[in-house]
Amino acid sequence: MLGFSMLGVVRQYTKKLDSELRQQLVQQYKPFKWVPCFLHRQLERLVKTWRRYPVIIEMAHTPTAFHAGRQDLKQRINHRFRCRLHSDFPRVSCCSAELSATAIEELLTQSPYVKKIHLDRRVQTCLDTSVPAINADLLKEEGLTGKDVTIAIVDTGVHPHEDLTEPHNRIVAFKDFVNHRQDPYDDNGHGTHCAGDAAGNGHLSQGRIAGPAPEANVVGVKVLDRLGSGSLSTVMDGIQWCIDHKERYNIRIISMSLGSQAQQPAEEDPVVQMVEQAWDEGIVVVVAAGNSGPERQTIASPGISPKVITVGAMDDQDTIVREDDDIASFSSRGPTIDGLTKPDLLAPGVDVVSLNAPYSLIDKTQKSNRVNEMYMRLSGTSMATPICAGVVAQLLQKHPNLTPNEVKYHMLNATDDRGLSPNDQGRGYLNARKVIDALNN
């Protein structure tokens, strides 16, 4: 098989292809062993031309290189059968595309601008006592409710639940990168639950089921489909949109309860580069650690970023007292693929009661988890992440001029050491009471 042209290119340009794309390009040759040798050349030409790979193309990280590279790509791809460019991400010198193996081979061997080609991998969601368990209700008593702070929920969408729209509508914007609809909706239900974890006000439960930031505004950014699945490029679209609209909607926080298996170092991961760009633009990014615990080195991307706040899950045992709480078995553990200690902290993530999106996939398939028609009980680092984001909103209400790095400093110091490994608990279990102590000093 080593005589095939694509295999030689893969071997020669290994560093310019991420591991999963390399694997897929090689695997396309496996059926050839059952094909007579005299047909190999014709079959290779057919396979290389016909099959398409969703990719993210990374250029050198300078504005000049990106724009020149984009023009070069356009010229090279335009004449290729069924190949096309999609989204541009100039902040991180990337663009998404659908390419044949022949087009990939041409870019690797002839384009002077291509730094690396990544597979546009699939991304999945990471799935009443939780707020008191972290003492966030004490911040509410201090008048900290997230008022005038906007949290972007980058997820499956947001249903216009009464706990977000009454007594006034706090869903200030909605952007759909999946079905391109204008009005807020959530056909999966995961994003709605996350929005409530952070900012539900308990309107339909007399205030009993509410997030840490019940007066925070919410922006729904739909990047995952009805099945809770999406692509790296769509997630990057969502983050880029948040950066572009942060001033218009006062987006101070991005909450991302999603991820994919970390395949490469953080500095080479396009989604990590994008969340770090948001961080550098002044947006606090809170990301789920993942649900692949208790095995080590299971932190999902983009939670492997050294900048963002990566959140693991605690089991609060459905009680307000903290003494009986323990880390959830499913919560992903560090170190990261780079050897970095993660997660950063833990928050409640087991049997968390929050908003239900009626007629969504989760509503239909997990009826036993309904608390009533309007609330749902779910578990995962997905739930821990927006709870942490809600506390960040409380902090930013009090001190709106804090930078993301300063916010992370305060959040990491607002934890209790549970005596676990740093790669299990990070700095510890979130305790919002310590935020009050720090604010009052």
KOLMI-472467 format. One line per field, with one value per residue (C-alpha): residue in one letter; residue number from 1; x, y, z. Coordinates in steps of 0.5 Angstrom, whole numbers, m for minus. Layout:
BEGIN
residuo: c(A;...)
num: c(NUM;...)
c1: c(X;...)
c2: c(Y;...)
c3: c(Z;...)
***
This chain:
BEGIN
residuo: c(M;L;G;F;S;M;L;G;V;V;R;Q;Y;T;K;K;L;D;S;E;L;R;Q;Q;L;V;Q;Q;Y;K;P;F;K;W;V;P;C;F;L;H;R;Q;L;E;R;L;V;K;T;W;R;R;Y;P;V;I;I;E;M;A;H;T;P;T;A;F;H;A;G;R;Q;D;L;K;Q;R;I;N;H;R;F;R;C;R;L;H;S;D;F;P;R;V;S;C;C;S;A;E;L;S;A;T;A;I;E;E;L;L;T;Q;S;P;Y;V;K;K;I;H;L;D;R;R;V;Q;T;C;L;D;T;S;V;P;A;I;N;A;D;L;L;K;E;E;G;L;T;G;K;D;V;T;I;A;I;V;D;T;G;V;H;P;H;E;D;L;T;E;P;H;N;R;I;V;A;F;K;D;F;V;N;H;R;Q;D;P;Y;D;D;N;G;H;G;T;H;C;A;G;D;A;A;G;N;G;H;L;S;Q;G;R;I;A;G;P;A;P;E;A;N;V;V;G;V;K;V;L;D;R;L;G;S;G;S;L;S;T;V;M;D;G;I;Q;W;C;I;D;H;K;E;R;Y;N;I;R;I;I;S;M;S;L;G;S;Q;A;Q;Q;P;A;E;E;D;P;V;V;Q;M;V;E;Q;A;W;D;E;G;I;V;V;V;V;A;A;G;N;S;G;P;E;R;Q;T;I;A;S;P;G;I;S;P;K;V;I;T;V;G;A;M;D;D;Q;D;T;I;V;R;E;D;D;D;I;A;S;F;S;S;R;G;P;T;I;D;G;L;T;K;P;D;L;L;A;P;G;V;D;V;V;S;L;N;A;P;Y;S;L;I;D;K;T;Q;K;S;N;R;V;N;E;M;Y;M;R;L;S;G;T;S;M;A;T;P;I;C;A;G;V;V;A;Q;L;L;Q;K;H;P;N;L;T;P;N;E;V;K;Y;H;M;L;N;A;T;D;D;R;G;L;S;P;N;D;Q;G;R;G;Y;L;N;A;R;K;V;I;D;A;L;N;N)
num: c(1;2;3;4;5;6;7;8;9;10;11;12;13;14;15;16;17;18;19;20;21;22;23;24;25;26;27;28;29;30;31;32;33;34;35;36;37;38;39;40;41;42;43;44;45;46;47;48;49;50;51;52;53;54;55;56;57;58;59;60;61;62;63;64;65;66;67;68;69;70;71;72;73;74;75;76;77;78;79;80;81;82;83;84;85;86;87;88;89;90;91;92;93;94;95;96;97;98;99;100;101;102;103;104;105;106;107;108;109;110;111;112;113;114;115;116;117;118;119;120;121;122;123;124;125;126;127;128;129;130;131;132;133;134;135;136;137;138;139;140;141;142;143;144;145;146;147;148;149;150;151;152;153;154;155;156;157;158;159;160;161;162;163;164;165;166;167;168;169;170;171;172;173;174;175;176;177;178;179;180;181;182;183;184;185;186;187;188;189;190;191;192;193;194;195;196;197;198;199;200;201;202;203;204;205;206;207;208;209;210;211;212;213;214;215;216;217;218;219;220;221;222;223;224;225;226;227;228;229;230;231;232;233;234;235;236;237;238;239;240;241;242;243;244;245;246;247;248;249;250;251;252;253;254;255;256;257;258;259;260;261;262;263;264;265;266;267;268;269;270;271;272;273;274;275;276;277;278;279;280;281;282;283;284;285;286;287;288;289;290;291;292;293;294;295;296;297;298;299;300;301;302;303;304;305;306;307;308;309;310;311;312;313;314;315;316;317;318;319;320;321;322;323;324;325;326;327;328;329;330;331;332;333;334;335;336;337;338;339;340;341;342;343;344;345;346;347;348;349;350;351;352;353;354;355;356;357;358;359;360;361;362;363;364;365;366;367;368;369;370;371;372;373;374;375;376;377;378;379;380;381;382;383;384;385;386;387;388;389;390;391;392;393;394;395;396;397;398;399;400;401;402;403;404;405;406;407;408;409;410;411;412;413;414;415;416;417;418;419;420;421;422;423;424;425;426;427;428;429;430;431;432;433;434;435;436;437;438;439;440;441)
c1: c(0;6;6;m1;1;m4;0;6;4;1;8;11;7;5;6;1;m5;m8;m8;m16;m15;m9;m12;m18;m14;m10;m17;m20;m14;m16;m21;m16;m13;m19;m18;m14;m7;m9;m15;m11;m9;m16;m20;m15;m17;m24;m24;m19;m24;m31;m30;m31;m28;m30;m24;m21;m15;m10;m6;0;m2;m1;m7;m3;m2;m9;m12;m7;m8;m16;m15;m10;m15;m21;m17;m15;m21;m26;m24;m24;m31;m36;m30;m32;m30;m35;m34;m28;m24;m19;m18;m15;m13;m17;m23;m27;m28;m31;m25;m23;m17;m14;m15;m12;m6;m5;m6;0;4;3;0;5;0;m3;0;m4;m11;m15;m21;m28;m29;m36;m38;m43;m46;m43;m50;m66;m61;m55;m55;m55;m50;m45;m48;m50;m56;m52;m50;m57;m58;m53;m57;m52;m57;m53;m57;m54;m49;m51;m49;m48;m51;m47;m51;m57;m61;m66;m73;m77;m79;m83;m77;m73;m78;m83;m84;m80;m76;m68;m67;m64;m61;m62;m57;m58;m52;m56;m63;m62;m69;m70;m74;m71;m72;m69;m71;m66;m67;m60;m59;m65;m63;m56;m59;m64;m58;m54;m60;m67;m71;m76;m82;m86;m84;m85;m77;m75;m72;m67;m60;m55;m56;m64;m63;m58;m59;m58;m56;m58;m53;m55;m49;m51;m57;m63;m59;m54;m49;m45;m38;m32;m33;m40;m38;m33;m38;m42;m36;m34;m41;m41;m34;m37;m43;m40;m41;m48;m51;m46;m44;m39;m39;m39;m42;m40;m43;m40;m34;m30;m24;m18;m13;m8;m4;m8;m4;m6;m13;m17;m23;m18;m15;m22;m24;m18;m19;m26;m22;m17;m23;m25;m30;m30;m31;m33;m33;m35;m29;m33;m36;m31;m28;m26;m20;m14;m13;m20;m21;m25;m23;m24;m23;m16;m14;m10;m14;m21;m25;m26;m31;m32;m38;m40;m45;m49;m53;m59;m58;m56;m50;m44;m40;m43;m42;m37;m34;m38;m36;m37;m33;m27;m20;m13;m8;m10;m6;m1;0;m4;m7;m15;m21;m20;m26;m32;m39;m46;m47;m51;m59;m59;m67;m67;m72;m75;m76;m83;m83;m75;m72;m70;m77;m79;m74;m73;m80;m78;m73;m79;m80;m86;m88;m83;m77;m72;m67;m61;m53;m47;m41;m46;m50;m44;m41;m47;m48;m41;m42;m48;m43;m39;m45;m46;m39;m39;m45;m41;m34;m36;m29;m26;m22;m23;m16;m18;m25;m21;m17;m23;m27;m21;m20;m27;m27;m26;m20;m24;m17;m17;m12;m11;m13;m20;m22;m17;m17;m23;m31;m34;m36;m39;m39;m32;m33;m37;m31;m27;m31;m32;m25)
c2: c(0;5;6;10;17;20;15;18;25;23;20;26;32;28;35;38;33;32;25;23;26;22;16;17;18;12;8;9;5;m1;m4;m4;m11;m14;m11;m14;m10;m7;m4;0;6;7;6;11;16;15;15;21;25;23;22;29;31;36;40;46;49;53;58;62;67;74;78;78;70;69;73;71;64;65;67;62;57;59;59;52;49;53;48;42;37;39;42;48;53;55;60;64;65;71;72;65;64;59;57;51;47;41;38;31;28;30;37;36;33;39;44;40;40;46;52;56;58;52;51;45;41;39;34;38;33;32;36;33;36;34;31;46;44;46;53;53;47;52;58;62;64;68;72;73;76;81;83;80;77;78;84;87;82;77;70;67;59;56;50;47;53;56;55;61;58;63;63;66;71;73;78;81;77;76;72;79;75;68;66;59;56;50;51;59;60;67;66;62;55;48;42;38;41;41;48;50;46;50;57;55;53;59;64;61;66;60;64;58;55;61;62;55;52;58;59;63;69;70;77;76;76;70;70;63;61;54;50;43;40;36;30;35;34;39;40;44;49;51;52;56;60;61;63;68;71;72;76;80;82;83;90;90;85;86;79;78;70;64;58;52;45;41;38;33;28;32;30;35;40;46;51;47;46;51;51;52;58;61;61;64;69;71;71;76;80;80;75;70;63;57;50;43;38;33;26;21;20;17;15;20;25;25;33;35;40;46;45;43;51;54;60;58;56;48;46;39;36;34;30;34;28;32;36;43;41;41;35;29;32;28;28;25;19;21;28;28;28;31;32;35;32;37;35;41;40;41;42;48;47;43;45;41;37;31;31;38;41;46;48;43;45;42;37;37;31;30;32;26;21;22;23;20;25;31;34;37;39;45;42;37;33;32;30;32;37;40;42;44;49;54;54;56;61;64;65;69;73;75;77;81;85;87;89;90;92;85;82;75;73;77;73;67;68;70;64;59;62;61;54;49;44;37;33;30;30;37;33;31;37;43;48;45;45;52;56;63;65;66;71;75;75;77;82;85;86)
c3: c(0;1;m7;m6;m7;m1;4;2;3;10;12;9;12;19;23;18;19;26;28;27;20;19;21;17;10;12;13;6;3;8;3;m3;0;m3;m10;m15;m16;m23;m21;m15;m19;m22;m15;m11;m16;m15;m8;m7;m12;m9;m1;3;9;14;16;19;15;20;17;20;25;22;18;12;12;13;8;3;5;4;m3;m5;m2;m6;m12;m11;m9;m14;m19;m15;m15;m10;m5;m2;3;9;15;16;23;22;30;30;22;21;16;15;9;6;2;m2;m1;m7;m5;2;m2;m6;0;4;m2;m6;m1;2;7;10;17;19;17;23;22;24;29;32;39;44;50;57;61;87;92;88;89;97;97;94;98;92;96;101;95;93;100;99;93;88;82;76;74;68;66;60;60;53;53;47;47;44;44;49;50;52;59;64;69;63;60;66;69;63;58;59;53;50;43;40;34;31;27;26;23;22;26;28;35;41;41;44;40;45;52;54;53;56;63;63;62;68;72;71;71;72;77;79;77;76;83;87;87;90;83;81;79;82;78;77;74;69;62;57;50;47;41;38;35;37;34;36;38;42;37;33;29;32;26;28;36;33;29;36;40;34;34;42;41;35;39;46;47;44;49;54;54;60;60;55;58;54;57;51;48;44;46;46;40;40;45;47;43;37;38;34;39;44;40;39;47;49;44;47;54;51;49;56;56;62;59;63;60;62;64;61;63;62;69;74;69;69;63;60;60;54;49;50;57;56;55;61;61;61;68;67;72;74;78;85;88;93;95;94;101;103;107;104;109;105;98;94;87;82;79;72;72;68;71;69;68;61;54;56;63;66;72;71;72;76;81;82;83;84;78;80;79;78;78;72;66;62;54;53;47;46;45;53;55;51;52;59;62;69;70;70;76;73;66;67;70;69;73;70;71;68;68;64;70;74;69;68;76;76;71;75;81;76;74;81;82;76;78;84;80;73;71;73;68;66;69;76;76;75;81;85;83;85;92;93;94;99;99;99;100;93;88;84;78;81;84;82;87;91;91;90;96;94;101;100;95;100;104;99;97;104;105)
***
